Amino acid sequence: MSTPTHDDGMLFMEYYRLWDTPFDNEAWTVVRQLRAEGAFDSYEAFREAVPKGDPKFGLVDRVFCAFEQAGVLMRNGLLHPDLYFEGWAPPESVWDAAEAVVAGMRNDGSPHAYKNFEWLARRAREWREANP
């Protein structure tokens, strides 16, 4: 891919402003806490820790949706991978933790849940291999 342009940088900064707020700090804190407590070990463990209707789900969704949006933008050539993968949390690490939970969501009636997040994690692995 080409060298990032000024416009690429500005788009990344807009993404950053959208997804780096006090609410996001709270969301990341909840995700880290749930992960440490084993809630991402399986869909069942997640549903036990975060029953349907629990406000924590909105916080988890906020973190996952940040990656989902990045995946949509990158898949469509609007978000430069060099800027994103060097300047944001590694999606592959979060995906590895989230994968079992997302699989459960997909089996539970949301077959396309977070598909761009999953794509982004694969793309991140490829990018890191090509850019050690």
C-alpha positions as CSV (number, residue, x, y, z in Angstrom):
1,M,0.0,0.0,0.0
2,S,1.1,3.6,-0.6
3,T,2.6,5.9,2.0
4,P,-0.2,7.5,4.1
5,T,-1.3,11.0,3.0
6,H,-2.3,14.0,5.1
7,D,-5.9,13.1,4.4
8,D,-5.3,9.6,5.6
9,G,-3.9,11.1,8.8
10,M,-6.8,13.3,9.3
11,L,-9.3,10.4,8.8
12,F,-7.4,8.4,11.4
13,M,-7.5,11.4,13.8
14,E,-11.3,11.6,13.3
15,Y,-11.5,7.9,14.1
16,Y,-9.4,8.4,17.1
17,R,-11.6,11.2,18.4
18,L,-14.7,9.1,17.9
19,W,-13.4,6.0,19.7
20,D,-11.1,7.5,22.4
21,T,-13.5,9.1,24.9
22,P,-14.1,8.8,28.6
23,F,-17.0,6.4,27.7
24,D,-14.5,4.3,25.8
25,N,-12.1,4.3,28.7
26,E,-14.9,2.8,30.9
27,A,-15.7,0.3,28.1
28,W,-12.1,-0.9,27.9
29,T,-11.9,-1.2,31.7
30,V,-15.0,-3.4,31.7
31,V,-13.6,-5.6,28.9
32,R,-10.3,-6.0,30.6
33,Q,-12.1,-6.9,33.9
34,L,-14.4,-9.4,32.2
35,R,-11.4,-10.9,30.4
36,A,-9.5,-11.3,33.7
37,E,-12.5,-12.9,35.3
38,G,-12.8,-15.5,32.5
39,A,-16.0,-14.1,30.9
40,F,-14.5,-14.4,27.5
41,D,-13.6,-18.1,27.9
42,S,-16.9,-19.2,26.3
43,Y,-20.2,-17.7,25.3
44,E,-21.8,-19.4,28.3
45,A,-19.3,-17.7,30.7
46,F,-20.0,-14.4,29.0
47,R,-23.7,-14.7,29.3
48,E,-23.4,-15.6,32.9
49,A,-21.2,-12.5,33.6
50,V,-23.2,-10.3,31.2
51,P,-26.8,-11.4,31.0
52,K,-29.1,-10.1,28.3
53,G,-30.0,-6.5,29.2
54,D,-27.0,-5.9,31.4
55,P,-25.4,-2.5,30.8
56,K,-22.0,-4.1,30.6
57,F,-23.0,-5.5,27.2
58,G,-23.2,-1.9,25.8
59,L,-19.7,-1.3,27.0
60,V,-18.4,-4.6,25.5
61,D,-20.2,-3.7,22.3
62,R,-18.5,-0.3,22.2
63,V,-15.1,-1.8,22.2
64,F,-16.0,-4.4,19.6
65,C,-17.7,-1.8,17.4
66,A,-14.6,0.4,17.3
67,F,-12.9,-2.5,15.6
68,E,-16.0,-3.2,13.5
69,Q,-15.9,0.3,12.1
70,A,-12.2,0.2,11.5
71,G,-12.7,-3.0,9.5
72,V,-15.5,-1.5,7.4
73,L,-13.3,1.6,6.7
74,M,-10.2,-0.4,5.9
75,R,-12.0,-3.0,3.7
76,N,-13.3,-0.1,1.6
77,G,-9.9,1.6,1.3
78,L,-10.7,4.5,3.6
79,L,-8.5,3.8,6.6
80,H,-4.8,3.4,6.0
81,P,-3.5,0.2,7.6
82,D,-0.1,1.7,8.4
83,L,-1.6,4.4,10.6
84,Y,-4.2,2.1,12.2
85,F,-2.0,-0.9,13.0
86,E,0.8,1.4,14.3
87,G,-1.5,3.7,16.2
88,W,-4.4,1.7,17.7
89,A,-4.9,-1.3,20.0
90,P,-4.1,-4.6,18.2
91,P,-7.4,-6.0,16.9
92,E,-6.0,-9.5,16.7
93,S,-5.3,-9.6,20.4
94,V,-8.8,-8.5,21.3
95,W,-10.3,-10.8,18.6
96,D,-8.5,-13.7,20.1
97,A,-10.2,-13.0,23.4
98,A,-13.6,-12.2,21.8
99,E,-13.8,-15.0,19.2
100,A,-15.6,-17.6,21.4
101,V,-18.1,-15.0,22.5
102,V,-18.8,-13.7,19.0
103,A,-19.2,-17.3,17.8
104,G,-21.9,-17.8,20.5
105,M,-23.6,-14.5,19.4
106,R,-23.6,-15.7,15.8
107,N,-25.1,-19.1,16.8
108,D,-27.6,-17.3,18.9
109,G,-29.2,-15.4,16.1
110,S,-26.7,-12.8,14.9
111,P,-24.9,-14.6,12.1
112,H,-23.0,-11.6,10.9
113,A,-22.0,-10.1,14.2
114,Y,-18.7,-8.4,14.1
115,K,-17.6,-9.8,10.8
116,N,-15.5,-6.8,10.0
117,F,-13.8,-7.0,13.4
118,E,-12.9,-10.6,12.5
119,W,-11.6,-9.5,9.1
120,L,-9.6,-6.7,10.7
121,A,-7.9,-9.1,13.0
122,R,-6.8,-11.3,10.1
123,R,-5.7,-8.3,8.2
124,A,-3.6,-7.1,11.2
125,R,-1.8,-10.4,11.4
126,E,-1.0,-10.2,7.7
127,W,0.2,-6.6,8.1
128,R,2.4,-7.4,11.1
129,E,4.0,-10.3,9.2
130,A,4.8,-8.0,6.3
131,N,5.9,-5.1,8.6
132,P,8.0,-6.7,11.4
